[in-house]
Amino acid sequence: MVNDAAQLSLIEHARVTLEEDPRILAAWLAGSYARDEADAYSDVDLHCLIDDDDADWFTEHWTETADRIVPAVAQRSIPGLIGGFVISAEWLHVDLLFYRRSAFDPARCVECAPLFDRTGTLVPAAGEAGQGVTADISRRTFEFFLYIIGNLVVTLRRGEHLVALSGVTTVRDDFLIPLMLAESGTSRRGGAKRLNLYLTAEQREFLASLPAAAADPESILTAIAPMAAEYLWRGRVYAETHGIAWPERFEEATVDHLHRHLGLDIRAGVVTCRGSEDVG
């Protein structure tokens, strides 16, 4: 694993290299280095602004710029973007991305620590970026949760255990954790590989206590039951606090549906014997 000195050396080399290319109008760091939260495990996120006329060249040849920054053992374009990721022999991970000037809105540069800016007006100065986006929780969010969890009946009764297993992760990562962040008014700005910083000790303790799930009905139901119960009570509290109408009838129908077909009581967070004996 590389250390901070190696990363900082690469960043300075990248700044010099990128500034030597007159087609690159500005360059900045995003991610943990922009937030001053970097450690020896952090990616280096290099973002560049280019004129529209140069976009086609960088789309096809961005690796030539990457080669001048860091020797790589792997390079891969990111679909839908100009640029991609680079991995060095020491497994230093660099994301090198380019943005068309006409499509770039400085106000949306949430994380931005400029390396250089040829006019001084192209990207926000350090400390002027936005604060990230807190999860948008609404009645539709609660309804979608009930819809997702209600479909366990379909996947388990069809014997689609792998599909049902993915639902366990969905309930945790796409519903429960965003709700926890929203109830604390917290914006998760640390990327996919940082979470502890944005959760309370109580929230982390609960998530760590959840049982692991395997691709069999009993394991899936045992794993999803406590998450569903936690989501329901936290959701009700959040809805009441923020003046959101709770989908009472949809909840009642879903509770009855899951209990009747799977023996899953999502309010109590338990699996009963009735209805679950021959699942899948």
Secondary structure, DSSP 8 states (H G I E B T S, - for coil): ---HHHHHHHHHHHHHHHHT-TTEEEEEEEGGGTTT---TT--EEEEEEE-GGGHHHHHHHHHHHHHHH---SEEEE-TTSEEEEEE-TT--EEEEEEEEGGG--GGG-SS-EEEEESSS-SS--TT-S---------HHHHHHHHHHHHTHHHHHHTT-HHHHHHHHHHIIIIIIHHHHHHHTT----S-TT--GGGS-HHHHHHHHHS----SSHHHHHHHHHHHHHHHHHHHHHHHHHTT----HHHHHHHHHHHHHHH-EETTTTEE-STTTTT--
